[in-house]
Amino acid sequence: MVWVFFSFFWLLYQGLWGQYFLWLMVMLVLAGRTHDPKILLGAALGIMCVIGLFGNAMLGRKLARKGYRVLDMVYARSKEEAAAMAASTLLDFVDNTESPREEPPIDVDSTHLPNIGPYVTSQEVIGQARVDETGLAERIPEQSHTPSFLSEWEKLVERALEAGKEAVQLKPDDAGAWVELGGAYSRRRQFQEAENAYKEALRLKPDHADARAGLASVYYNFGLYQEAANAYKEALRVKPHDAEAWAYLGLSYKRLGRYQEAVNAYKESLRFKPEGAILPQGGYEWKFLGDAYLELGQYDEAIKAAKEALRWDREFLGAWVLLASAYFFVGRRKEAVNAYKEVLRLKPDYAIAWVGLGVAYSELGRYKEAVAACKEALRLNPNIFEGWSFLGSAYSNLGHYEEAVSAFKEAVRLKPDNANTWAGLAIAYLGAGNSIEALKAIREVRRYDPDRAEQLLNLTVRQ
């Protein structure tokens, strides 16, 4: 009775994470006192019922409903079957708890840098600093990054793995038990063991949709995207309404560069679950859909998708980056500036976003603000090529040619085989009245872009 009252007030005060920790704490205490799986399962489900009824937690309600269905069945079974059921319930709990991995690093595609023309203006920019979806790292509240949470998470995953092993020992012919074990191995990132478990499940039940989807996720993590796509299609043949499998199929197509097929897969996922199926925050599939549209050059559709992702989560960094990029491409520079400001509100130390903001300012003719933005990017990361390149461009447009020369020198130091940057340096030298150094820079341009070098020579003659 004491635990019930304590649970009630603790849940009201602490919210969702307090519920998780309370459940884990009580179960650890009980596990130290008894090894009877029926008692442990009954206690676990009872506490989940309290969470679901009083704590207003979606996870608690979900597991509580499952508890009502299985509790009476468990007590009518043998000790071995009860242990297998307990393992399944514990694995369900781990599946629904958010993983303590931070949002993945931002990646910029440096092959799509702007062409700095003869007057050192930015002609084209692809602001593709987008969240890398590899592994689909989950975003969770800040308090979950504390060492105590990480420790408890690791313990929970370890216990889930042990429970999965026990389940397949007790029921070696149960395909579902092998699927649960594969999931436990995947959470430990032991993908080879996970693959073996999923394949055993498929040997026992070839049309097991979850086993095929699990095997596909292993292939995805191995970087075998074609095999992953094939496996997801097989899973969807058996279970065509699986929104999550459609979403991961889209990601596999994206990795293969098959963007139209990725669009089609994301649309199917969203048809079955409009808020998104991959993560509980919602909006991720909309963001992935927008990424694919951006790759296809369908920028208006990318804008719509980014806005839909933000409707589900206004703090979604990747969606703001996508929106800023798409706005830039359709010529809506002011909206791009505002979107980049939102990106930097969420991640002030995001250097490439400062460069993107600087480029957008340059396109609006606001070169002083462009200089300030690029300088901030370089303060955060002095080795970022794009920052020095665009800083040189902004200085040239202001007529500050000596500063432009210094910036472009840094850019060519970082990337000596970039014709555009050598061209920018040549024009900066011409602006500063140094024709000899300009000609040296033009010779470097000729190595990579003879046509551009010819244009610069004509400009030198005119001067």
Rosetta blueprint (number, residue, H / E / L):
1 M L
2 V H
3 W H
4 V H
5 F H
6 F H
7 S H
8 F H
9 F H
10 W H
11 L H
12 L H
13 Y H
14 Q H
15 G L
16 L H
17 W H
18 G H
19 Q H
20 Y H
21 F H
22 L H
23 W H
24 L H
25 M H
26 V H
27 M H
28 L H
29 V H
30 L H
31 A H
32 G H
33 R H
34 T L
35 H L
36 D L
37 P H
38 K H
39 I H
40 L H
41 L H
42 G H
43 A H
44 A H
45 L H
46 G H
47 I H
48 M H
49 C H
50 V H
51 I H
52 G H
53 L H
54 F H
55 G L
56 N L
57 A L
58 M H
59 L H
60 G H
61 R H
62 K H
63 L H
64 A H
65 R H
66 K H
67 G H
68 Y H
69 R H
70 V H
71 L H
72 D H
73 M H
74 V H
75 Y L
76 A L
77 R L
78 S L
79 K H
80 E H
81 E H
82 A H
83 A H
84 A H
85 M H
86 A H
87 A H
88 S H
89 T H
90 L H
91 L H
92 D H
93 F H
94 V H
95 D H
96 N H
97 T L
98 E L
99 S L
100 P L
101 R L
102 E L
103 E L
104 P L
105 P L
106 I E
107 D E
108 V L
109 D L
110 S H
111 T H
112 H H
113 L L
114 P L
115 N L
116 I E
117 G L
118 P L
119 Y L
120 V L
121 T L
122 S E
123 Q L
124 E L
125 V L
126 I L
127 G L
128 Q L
129 A L
130 R E
131 V E
132 D L
133 E L
134 T H
135 G H
136 L H
137 A L
138 E L
139 R L
140 I L
141 P L
142 E H
143 Q H
144 S H
145 H H
146 T L
147 P H
148 S H
149 F H
150 L H
151 S H
152 E H
153 W H
154 E H
155 K H
156 L H
157 V H
158 E H
159 R H
160 A H
161 L H
162 E H
163 A H
164 G H
165 K H
166 E H
167 A H
168 V H
169 Q H
170 L H
171 K L
172 P L
173 D L
174 D L
175 A H
176 G H
177 A H
178 W H
179 V H
180 E H
181 L H
182 G H
183 G H
184 A H
185 Y H
186 S H
187 R H
188 R L
189 R L
190 Q L
191 F H
192 Q H
193 E H
194 A H
195 E H
196 N H
197 A H
198 Y H
199 K H
200 E H
201 A H
202 L H
203 R H
204 L H
205 K L
206 P L
207 D L
208 H L
209 A H
210 D H
211 A H
212 R H
213 A H
214 G H
215 L H
216 A H
217 S H
218 V H
219 Y H
220 Y H
221 N H
222 F H
223 G L
224 L L
225 Y H
226 Q H
227 E H
228 A H
229 A H
230 N H
231 A H
232 Y H
233 K H
234 E H
235 A H
236 L H
237 R H
238 V H
239 K L
240 P L
241 H L
242 D L
243 A H
244 E H
245 A H
246 W H
247 A H
248 Y H
249 L H
250 G H
251 L H
252 S H
253 Y H
254 K H
255 R H
256 L L
257 G L
258 R L
259 Y H
260 Q H
261 E H
262 A H
263 V H
264 N H
265 A H
266 Y H
267 K H
268 E H
269 S H
270 L H
271 R H
272 F H
273 K L
274 P L
275 E L
276 G L
277 A L
278 I L
279 L L
280 P L
281 Q L
282 G L
283 G L
284 Y H
285 E H
286 W H
287 K H
288 F H
289 L H
290 G H
291 D H
292 A H
293 Y H
294 L H
295 E H
296 L H
297 G L
298 Q L
299 Y H
300 D H
301 E H
302 A H
303 I H
304 K H
305 A H
306 A H
307 K H
308 E H
309 A H
310 L H
311 R H
312 W H
313 D L
314 R L
315 E L
316 F L
317 L H
318 G H
319 A H
320 W H
321 V H
322 L H
323 L H
324 A H
325 S H
326 A H
327 Y H
328 F H
329 F H
330 V L
331 G L
332 R L
333 R H
334 K H
335 E H
336 A H
337 V H
338 N H
339 A H
340 Y H
341 K H
342 E H
343 V H
344 L H
345 R H
346 L H
347 K L
348 P L
349 D L
350 Y L
351 A H
352 I H
353 A H
354 W H
355 V H
356 G H
357 L H
358 G H
359 V H
360 A H
361 Y H
362 S H
363 E H
364 L L
365 G L
366 R L
367 Y H
368 K H
369 E H
370 A H
371 V H
372 A H
373 A H
374 C H
375 K H
376 E H
377 A H
378 L H
379 R H
380 L H
381 N L
382 P L
383 N L
384 I L
385 F H
386 E H
387 G H
388 W H
389 S H
390 F H
391 L H
392 G H
393 S H
394 A H
395 Y H
396 S H
397 N H
398 L H
399 G L
400 H L
401 Y H
402 E H
403 E H
404 A H
405 V H
406 S H
407 A H
408 F H
409 K H
410 E H
411 A H
412 V H
413 R H
414 L H
415 K L
416 P L
417 D L
418 N L
419 A H
420 N H
421 T H
422 W H
423 A H
424 G H
425 L H
426 A H
427 I H
428 A H
429 Y H
430 L H
431 G H
432 A L
433 G L
434 N L
435 S H
436 I H
437 E H
438 A H
439 L H
440 K H
441 A H
442 I H
443 R H
444 E H
445 V H
446 R H
447 R H
448 Y H
449 D L
450 P H
451 D H
452 R H
453 A H
454 E H
455 Q H
456 L H
457 L H
458 N H
459 L H
460 T H
461 V H
462 R H
463 Q L
